[in-house]
């Protein structure tokens, strides 16, 4: 059996302690679960003050509890739908930000035939328009230098399934590159992170099945599926001064899966 436990899952504390985000303010969307939660927690652990946003109030409470176990700083949460620009603008109206993490996302059925117009519209409203709404509200409140990190997906690089989801993630790659050129002269870096097969609430129905998880892991060169923390560590790097000369870049974190799919 191949599982996520076949390799060490904890980054050595000495490495984490190299990165300090003390005095910085971050907003993280989709922070009620999965990658968004892991990103919010690791940024808080590095010393950032975090505003965590999600439509799921219960999930946000769990995220806050996790963050307060690793950080003594205040950790703020707001329940909001990123597809509602007015609500996002209201939540961020008094903010002075240094880091923006766009992570909110949903998925729809896995084929064109089974994707309804409602499915398409809702996925685009959250995964693409939601990112736009956050950017419109957050960038004017972003201190310089500032960092924007957008969560795309390996699906944005290669088409496998999920037409609505894949379309939005490909668009996020293009949007991030475009904004890097537009905002770079003003001191704002814009990068994206593309997770591969990561065990989150979105993928749990498939990857919680041992046989299915082993099948995916067996096709992955590192012989494992990812964890939200794997992605959050890349977010931490892009949020920090270690990546001060990095913009317009996507970090593909998939254990090598996309390199092996054509074999």
C-alpha positions as CSV (number, residue, x, y, z in Angstrom):
1,X,0.0,0.0,0.0
2,X,1.2,3.5,-0.9
3,X,0.0,6.3,1.5
4,X,0.9,9.8,2.5
5,X,2.7,8.3,5.5
6,X,5.5,6.8,3.4
7,X,7.6,10.0,3.8
8,X,8.2,12.5,6.6
9,X,5.3,15.0,6.7
10,X,6.7,17.6,9.2
11,X,9.2,20.3,8.1
12,X,12.0,20.6,10.6
13,X,11.3,23.5,13.0
14,X,14.6,25.1,12.3
15,X,13.6,25.7,8.7
16,X,10.2,27.2,9.6
17,X,11.9,29.5,12.1
18,X,14.1,31.0,9.3
19,X,11.0,32.7,7.9
20,X,9.5,35.5,10.0
21,X,6.4,37.4,8.9
22,X,6.2,39.4,12.1
23,X,4.4,42.7,11.7
24,X,2.7,41.6,8.5
25,X,-1.0,41.2,7.8
26,X,-2.4,38.5,5.6
27,X,-5.8,37.7,4.2
28,X,-6.5,34.1,3.2
29,X,-9.7,33.0,1.5
30,X,-11.1,29.5,1.6
31,X,-9.5,29.3,5.0
32,X,-12.2,27.1,6.5
33,X,-10.7,23.9,5.3
34,X,-8.0,22.2,3.3
35,X,-5.2,24.2,1.6
36,X,-6.7,27.6,2.8
37,X,-6.7,26.4,6.4
38,X,-3.1,25.1,6.2
39,X,-2.0,28.4,4.6
40,X,-3.6,30.5,7.2
41,X,-2.1,28.4,10.0
42,X,1.4,28.4,8.6
43,X,1.3,32.2,8.0
44,X,0.2,32.7,11.6
45,X,2.9,30.3,12.9
46,X,5.5,32.5,11.0
47,X,4.3,35.5,12.9
48,X,1.8,37.1,10.5
49,X,-1.5,38.6,11.7
50,X,-4.1,36.7,9.7
51,X,-7.7,37.5,8.5
52,X,-9.2,34.1,7.5
53,X,-12.3,34.2,5.2
54,X,-14.7,31.5,4.2
55,X,-18.4,30.9,3.7
56,X,-18.2,28.0,6.3
57,X,-18.5,29.5,9.8
58,X,-17.8,26.2,11.6
59,X,-14.8,25.5,9.4
60,X,-13.4,28.9,10.3
61,X,-13.8,28.2,14.0
62,X,-11.8,25.0,13.6
63,X,-9.1,26.9,11.6
64,X,-8.8,29.6,14.3
65,X,-8.4,26.9,17.0
66,X,-5.6,25.3,15.0
67,X,-3.9,28.7,14.5
68,X,-4.1,29.6,18.2
69,X,-2.3,26.4,19.0
70,X,0.8,27.5,17.1
71,X,0.6,31.3,17.5
72,X,-0.1,33.7,20.3
73,X,-1.2,36.4,17.9
74,X,-4.7,37.4,17.4
75,X,-6.4,35.5,14.5
76,X,-9.4,37.0,12.9
77,X,-12.1,35.3,11.0
78,X,-15.0,36.5,8.9
79,X,-17.8,34.5,7.2
80,X,-18.2,35.7,3.7
81,X,-18.9,34.5,0.2
82,X,-16.1,35.6,-2.1
83,X,-18.5,35.7,-5.1
84,X,-20.2,38.7,-3.4
85,X,-18.0,41.7,-4.1
86,X,-19.9,44.0,-1.8
87,X,-19.3,41.7,1.1
88,X,-15.6,41.3,0.4
89,X,-15.2,45.1,0.0
90,X,-17.0,45.6,3.4
91,X,-14.8,43.0,5.2
92,X,-11.5,44.5,3.8
93,X,-12.6,48.1,4.1
94,X,-10.4,48.9,7.1
95,X,-7.5,46.6,6.4
96,X,-3.9,47.3,5.7
97,X,-2.5,44.2,4.1
98,X,0.9,42.8,3.1
99,X,-0.1,39.3,1.9
100,X,-3.1,38.1,-0.1
101,X,-3.8,34.4,-0.5
102,X,-6.6,33.5,-2.9
103,X,-7.6,29.9,-2.1
104,X,-11.4,29.6,-2.1
105,X,-12.6,27.0,-4.5
106,X,-15.3,24.5,-5.4
107,X,-15.7,21.7,-7.9
108,X,-18.5,20.5,-10.2
109,X,-19.2,17.2,-12.0
110,X,-16.5,15.6,-14.0
111,X,-17.7,15.8,-17.6
112,X,-19.2,18.3,-20.1
113,X,-22.3,16.2,-20.3
114,X,-23.0,16.2,-16.6
115,X,-22.0,19.9,-16.0
116,X,-25.1,22.1,-15.9
117,X,-25.2,25.8,-16.6
118,X,-25.8,26.3,-12.9
119,X,-22.7,24.2,-12.1
120,X,-20.6,26.2,-14.6
121,X,-21.8,29.6,-13.3
122,X,-21.3,28.8,-9.6
123,X,-17.8,27.4,-10.1
124,X,-16.7,30.4,-12.1
125,X,-18.4,32.7,-9.5
126,X,-16.3,31.3,-6.7
127,X,-13.1,30.1,-8.4
128,X,-12.5,33.0,-10.8
129,X,-14.8,35.9,-10.1
130,X,-14.2,35.4,-6.4
131,X,-10.5,35.8,-7.0
132,X,-11.1,38.9,-9.0
133,X,-13.3,40.3,-6.2
134,X,-10.7,39.8,-3.6
135,X,-8.0,41.3,-5.8
136,X,-10.1,44.4,-6.6
137,X,-10.8,45.0,-2.9
138,X,-7.3,43.9,-1.5
139,X,-4.8,45.3,-3.9
140,X,-5.6,49.0,-3.2
141,X,-5.1,48.2,0.5
142,X,-1.8,46.2,0.0
143,X,1.3,47.7,1.4
144,X,4.4,47.9,-0.8
145,X,6.2,45.6,-1.2
146,X,3.3,43.2,-1.2
147,X,2.7,39.6,-2.2
148,X,-0.3,38.0,-3.8
149,X,-0.5,34.2,-4.0
150,X,-3.2,32.4,-6.0
151,X,-4.0,28.8,-5.7
152,X,-4.4,27.2,-9.2
153,X,-4.1,23.4,-9.8
154,X,-2.3,20.9,-11.9
155,X,-5.6,20.7,-13.7
156,X,-4.8,24.2,-15.1
157,X,-1.7,22.8,-16.7
158,X,-3.2,19.6,-18.2
159,X,-6.8,18.7,-19.0
160,X,-8.0,15.5,-17.3
161,X,-11.6,16.1,-16.1
162,X,-13.8,18.7,-14.4
163,X,-14.3,21.2,-17.3
164,X,-15.6,24.1,-15.1
165,X,-12.9,23.6,-12.5
166,X,-10.1,23.1,-15.0
167,X,-11.2,26.3,-16.9
168,X,-11.0,28.4,-13.8
169,X,-7.6,27.1,-12.8
170,X,-6.2,27.7,-16.2
171,X,-7.6,31.2,-16.0
172,X,-5.9,31.8,-12.6
173,X,-2.5,30.9,-14.2
174,X,-3.0,33.4,-16.9
175,X,-4.4,36.1,-14.6
176,X,-1.5,35.7,-12.2
177,X,1.0,36.1,-15.0
178,X,-0.8,39.2,-16.3
179,X,-1.0,40.8,-12.9
180,X,2.6,40.2,-12.2
181,X,3.5,42.4,-15.2
182,X,0.9,45.0,-14.3
183,X,1.5,45.3,-10.6
184,X,5.3,44.5,-10.4
185,X,6.4,48.1,-11.1
186,X,4.3,49.2,-8.1
187,X,6.0,46.7,-5.8
188,X,3.5,43.9,-5.8
189,X,4.6,40.4,-6.6
190,X,1.9,38.0,-8.0
191,X,2.6,34.2,-8.1
192,X,0.5,31.0,-8.2
193,X,0.8,27.6,-6.7
194,X,-0.6,24.5,-8.5
195,X,-1.4,21.6,-6.2
196,X,-1.5,18.0,-7.6
197,X,-3.5,15.3,-5.9
198,X,-3.8,16.6,-2.4
199,X,-6.0,15.0,0.3
200,X,-8.6,17.7,1.2
201,X,-12.3,17.9,1.7
202,X,-12.7,18.5,-2.1
203,X,-10.9,15.2,-3.0
204,X,-11.8,13.2,0.1
205,X,-14.5,11.2,-1.6
206,X,-11.9,9.7,-4.0
207,X,-8.7,9.7,-2.0
208,X,-10.1,8.4,1.2
209,X,-10.7,5.1,-0.6
210,X,-7.5,3.1,-0.1
211,X,-7.5,1.5,-3.5
212,X,-8.1,4.8,-5.3
213,X,-5.5,6.6,-3.3
214,X,-3.0,3.9,-3.9
215,X,-3.8,4.0,-7.6
216,X,-3.0,7.7,-7.7
217,X,0.0,7.4,-5.5
218,X,1.3,4.6,-7.6
219,X,1.3,6.8,-10.7
220,X,3.0,9.6,-8.9
221,X,6.9,9.5,-9.0
222,X,7.2,10.3,-5.3
223,X,4.7,7.5,-4.7
224,X,2.4,9.5,-2.4
225,X,-0.5,12.0,-2.6
226,X,0.0,15.4,-1.1
227,X,-1.2,17.1,2.0
228,X,-2.5,20.7,2.5
229,X,0.7,21.5,4.4
230,X,2.8,20.7,1.4
231,X,1.1,23.5,-0.5
232,X,1.1,25.8,2.5
233,X,4.9,25.6,2.8
234,X,5.1,27.0,-0.8
235,X,2.6,29.8,0.2
236,X,4.9,30.6,3.1
237,X,7.9,30.9,0.8
238,X,6.1,33.1,-1.7
239,X,4.7,35.3,1.2
240,X,8.2,35.8,2.6
241,X,11.3,37.8,1.6
242,X,13.0,34.6,0.5
243,X,11.0,35.1,-2.8
244,X,11.6,38.8,-3.1
245,X,12.7,38.5,-6.7
246,X,10.0,36.0,-7.7
247,X,6.9,37.1,-9.6
248,X,4.9,35.8,-12.5
249,X,5.8,32.3,-11.5
250,X,3.8,29.1,-10.8
251,X,5.0,26.5,-8.5
252,X,3.7,23.0,-9.5
253,X,3.5,20.8,-6.4
254,X,2.3,17.4,-7.6
255,X,4.9,14.9,-6.6
256,X,5.9,14.7,-10.3
257,X,2.5,13.4,-11.4
258,X,2.1,15.6,-14.4
259,X,5.5,14.5,-15.7
260,X,4.5,10.9,-15.6
261,X,0.9,11.0,-16.9
262,X,1.9,10.7,-20.5
263,X,4.2,7.7,-19.9
